[in-house]
């Protein structure tokens, strides 16, 4: 694939897009000016000089974006979309009391297929409006999330939850695992939905289910998505109960591979970073949630230096309060610098790569997602930098990460279909979503 294809023969397209800046993410530092992108059906069919494409392309719609940067769709690599209905329900609490005293009791009372469907729709609307074109979701009744994602035209990786204890979704680990494999059978040929095993955390899933998950993941070639080394207490408890740290336990049980997606990972030593790199595993960094729950700071620069694949997630709105990937990039960059007192660490380019290329690699879809190249799926986002808070623009990527707001996302394409146009969401009814959210707030209280 080429990032600057210039077709010599005339061709047709559904959209021909002319941004001020085009950032293909094929090469660090590459910002194209005077370039355009053409979409036909579900894929990018050309990226090249504007004048060349204007002559060669007959487009159904030609869109000029004079103050905008065009980037690959943002990939939110970890979250719990239905928990958007718990936004603000348990703020200013440490992780374990947050879970044990507030979230788990509320889930036991309120979670149902209807709750999941309504919460997912609210979350997806927020994510699309902020430039997210693909997300990972770990929650009960994942089939309901899939249905909403398909209707709203957004990609999703469903990390089907697995726990040792009963919930409204399943009674034991065997039933959770069975539901995950059934879900994979149902969606394995769906372009919008892919399935992962979602063991919640080392402290909620015992050895036998983890070993079975490892075997099945390798057999089915699907990822394993797990909260891991989320805070110091988790690591200490593992050492007290098992004599080893959680990551080493996963290693001994056979889970360390390129299929492993480790969420949070705020408590990593040098040997563990080397182990992740050698295995080809992914770390999903959730800086806002980590900060809100005082869980710790991920060693992003050390992970980057070691060659570990890094991506970004917002976590759920119950711990983050927003599903805003532009803000998540900014926080990742700032924490990456502050954590090691190095202003050059975790650059704007690094975090944009985490939010695009890194997410695609974690999903095993770097051949179709994550960059703006001919032949890849047309998942594209335009952000208006022509606002007071972004002036003047010396570097479009730096301005995007450190100055832009999610409200400046103007256009979003997923699979070649326009989901957001001039800031207006086209695939979901926002008035209905607001009414439904209000109904849930009154019930949950």
N, C-alpha and C positions, 0 to 999 in steps of 0.2 A: 504493500500500500504506500501511496505517496501523499505527503501533506500539501503538495503544490502541483497537482495534476492540471495540465492545461490542454484540454481536448482540442484537436484540430478539426474534427468533424462536428457538424451541427447536432444538437441533441435536445431532448425535451426534459423538462423538470416541473415538479409541482411548486417548488419554492426556489427563488434565487435571492440570497440574502447578502446585503452589502453593509457590513459593520465598519465602524471607524478602525477598530483593532480586532484582529482575529488571532486567537491563541490556541494553536492546535494541540499543544502538550505532547508533541512528538520529540521535542528537543528543548532542554532547559534554556530559558532566555529568549526563545523565539517568539516574537510578537510581530505579526504580519500587518502591514498597512497597505491599503489599496488592493486588498484581496477580498474575494467573495466565496460563498459556499452554495452549492446547488444540492437540492434534495429531490429524489424521485421515489415515490412509494415509501418504503421504510428505511431507505439508506442514503448515505451521502454519495453522490455520483461525481462530484467535482469540487476541488478546492484550488483556486488559482487567481491570477491577476484579474481585477474587476473588468477592465476593458476587454480582455480576452473572452471572459465568460459572457459578458453582455453580447458580444458578437456571435458566440457559438451557441448560446442557450436560448431556447424558447420556453419561457416559464409561465405557468398559469398565474402565479403571483410573484411579483418582484417587491421586496421589502428593503427599504433603505433605512439604516439605523445610524444616523450621523454622529451621535455622541456615545455609542455603545461599544462594549467589548463582548465578543462572541466566544464562548468557552464550551468545552464538553459538559454534558449534564453532570451535576453534582451527585455523588453516591453517598448516601447516609448509611454507613456500614453497621450500625447497631442502634436498635430502639425497641420500644414496646408501644406500638402505635395506639392500641385501645386505651392505654393508660393516660392518654390525653384528657380523658374525662376525670382524672384525678389531679389535673394541673392545679398547683397551689393548695392541695389538700393536706400536705404534711411537710411544709417547709421548715428549714432551720433545725433539722434533726440529724444526728449521726446515722450511719448506714443501718446498723443492727436494730436500734429502736425504731427507725423509720420503717424497716421491713416488718418487724415483729409486733409492734404496737399499733401501727397505722395501716400500712399497705396490705399486708396479708389478711388481717381481719376485714378490711373493706372489700378486698377481692372475694373473700369467702361469702360475703353478704350480697354483693352486687353483680359479680361477673356472670354473664350469660352470653348466648349467641347474639342477642340484641345489643348488649353492652359492647361487645367486640366489634360488631358491624358499625355501630354509630361512632364509637371512639376512633376506629380506623378511618372512617370517612372524614372526620374532623382533622385528624393528623395528616392524611394524604392531601387535603386541601391546603393546609399550611405548608407542607413540604413542596408541593408543586408551585405554589405562589412564591416560594423562596428559592426556586431553581433546582430542587432535588428531582431527579428523574428516575432514581432507583434507590431502594432502601432494604435493609434487613429488619425483619420483625421476629421477635421471640415472645410469643404470647399464646394463651389458650385459644381454642377454636380457630386455628390458623386458616382453615378453609374459608371462614368468613372474611378474613383479611384479604385472601386471594381474590375472592369475588369482587370486593370493592376496588382492589387494585386494577383488575382487568377492566371493570366498568369505567374507572377514572383514567385509564391509560397511563399507568406508571409501573415500572418493573419492581419486583419484590423477591427477595430471598427469604423464605419462610424457615426460620429456625424452630422447628417443631419442638415444644418444650418437653423435657424429661426430668423427672424428680423421683425420689424414693417414696414420697408420701402422697396420700390421696388429695385430689382437688376436684372441683366441679368438672374437670376435663377428663381425668383418668384416675384409676385407683392405685396403681403401682407402676414400677419402672417398666415391667413387661408390657403393660397396656399402652404406656406412653410411646415406647419404642415401636410397637405394632402400628399405632396411629401415624407415627412418622413415616414408616415404610409404605403404608397405604397412601399417605399424602404424596409421597414421591412417585408412586405408580400413577397417581391421578394426574400429576402435572409435569411429568418428565419430558413431554413433548411440547410444552407450552412456552412460547417465546417470552412471555411476560413474567412467568413464575418459575422459580427453581426452589428446591427444598434442601435444607440442611438438618442434621441432628442438632438439637438444642439442649444438651445437658445444662441445667441451670448454673451449677457451680460445683467445685469439688466437695464443698461441705454439705450439699444437698443430694449428691448422687454417689452411691457406694461403688466399690471396685467391680463387682460382677456386671452391673449395667454398663459401666464405662468400658470394660473389656469387650462386651458385646457390641457396643456402639462403634468401637474401633474396628472390629472385624467387618461389620456391616458397611461402615463408611468406605472402607477400602474396596469391598466387594461391589458396592453400588456407585463408587466414585462420586460421593457427595460430601460436602464439608461438615465439619464439627465446629459449632459456634458455642463458646462457653465463657462465662464470667470467670476471670482467673487473676489471682494476685491483685484483687480489687483494693484491699487495704491491708495495713500491717496486722490487724487482728486476725484476718483470715489465715495469713501465713503463720503466725504464732500458734494458732489453734491446730493447724495441720502438723506443725512440728511437735506439739504436745501430744496429739492423738495418734500420729502415725510415725513420728520420728524423722519425717522428711518434709520438705517444702512441697506445695501443691504441684508446681511444674514438674518436679522430679517424679512425683507420683504418677502424673499423666505419662511421663516418659516411660516409666517401668510398666505401665499398663498398655503401651503400644500406641498411644494417641499422637505422638510427635511426628508430624508429616506436613506436607504442603497443604493438606486438607484442614489443618487446625487453625481456627480463628480465635485468638485470645483477646477477650474484651477487658479493657481497663489497664491491666498490667502496670500498676503504679509501683510495684515492689519487686523490681528485677535487679539481680546482681550481675556482674560481668559474665560469670559462667552461664547463667541462664540466658543472657542475650546471645552468647555464642551458640548455645544449644538451639535456640529459635532460628538463628541464621542457618546453621547446618541442616536443620530439618526443612527449611523453606516455609516455615509457618508464618502466619500473619498476626500482627498486633493491631487491634482496633482501639484507637485513642479517643477518649470521650472527655475532653478537658473541662467543659462546663459542669458536667455531672460530677466528675472527680472533685472539682472545687466546691460545689454545692454541698456534697456529702463529706467534705474534708477527708477524702480517701487517700490523697497523695498526688504526686506529680509524675507523670510518665517520662522516662528518660528518652525523649524523642531523638535527640542528636546522637546519642550512643547507639540507638537502634538503627538510625540511618547510616551511621558510619560502619556498622557491622553488616549492612546489606539486608536487614530484615524488612519485609514488606510491611509498610505502615499505611493504614487508612483511618478515616475519621468517622465517628458516630456521635449523634446528639444524646443517645440514651433516650429514655422516655420523658415525656413532659412532666411527670410527677417528680422527677429529680432534677431536671434541667429547666423546666418551665417554658421552654421554646424549642422548636425543631428547626433551627436556623443554621444552615450549614455555612453561610457567609460569616456569621459571628463565631461559629465553631473553628473556622480557619484562623480567624484573628486570635482567638484565645489559645489555640495550639501554638501559634507563632510566639505569642507573648510569654506563655508559660515555659516554652522550650528555651527561651532566652533567660528568663528569670531563674529557672531551676538550676542553671549552671553559670550564671552571671557572665554570659557571653552574648552580646548584642548581635553577633553574626550568625548565631545558631538558629536552626529551624526557620529558614527564610520564607518569605511570601511564596516563592516558587515551590519550596518543599511542601508547604501545607496545601497549595492548590493541587500538586501532584498526589498527595494523600487523598484528597477529596475526589479525584478523578481516576487517574491511572492506578493508584493503590487499591481503590475499591474494586475496579474492574478485575485486577489481578486476584484479589481475595475471592471474588465470585468465580474465578476460573474463566473469565470472559474477556480477557485482554485482546483477543482477536476480533471482538465485535463492539466493545465499549471502551470508554475512557479517553479517547483521543478523537480529534476531528480529522479523519482521513477518508479517502475514497474507499468504498466497499464496507465501511463500518455503519452500524445502525445510526440513524439520524436522531441522536439524543443531544440536543444543543440548547444553550441558555444564553440570552442576551441581557446584559446589565447596563443600565443607563448611567454613565459616569458624568453626564452633563448637568450635575446638580451642585449647589453651593458647597456642600460638605466634601465634594470630591475635586474642587478646583484649587490650583491648576493640576493637570495630569501630566506628570513627567514619565511615569512608568505605569502602564495600564494594570499590570498584575499587582504591583505594590498598592496602587490605589484601590483595586478591588478588595484586597485582603484587609488593608488597614483603615480604609475610609468608607467603603460602600455599605449600604444597608440592604437587608432582604427586600424591603419595599421598592428598591430600585430595579429589581428583576422585571423586565418588561415583556419578554417573550420566552416561552418554553416549548420545545418540540420533544416529543417522545415517540420513537419509532416512526418518525416522519410526519406525525400528526401534531398540529398546533394545539397545545393545552392551555397556554396563557398568552393572551394578546393584549398589548398595551396595558399590562398589569391586571387584566380581567381574566378570572378563571373561567374556562369554557366547559369543563367536563364535570363539574359538580355544582350543585345549587347552594350557594353560600348562605342565602337567606334561610333556607331550610336547615342547614347545618347549625346556624346560630340558634334557631328555635329549639332544635333537638338538644343542643348542649345546655341551654337554659333549663329544659325539662329535667335533664339528669342532675344538674346542680341543685335544683329544688328537692329532688328525691334523696340525693346523697347527703345534702346539707352540710 
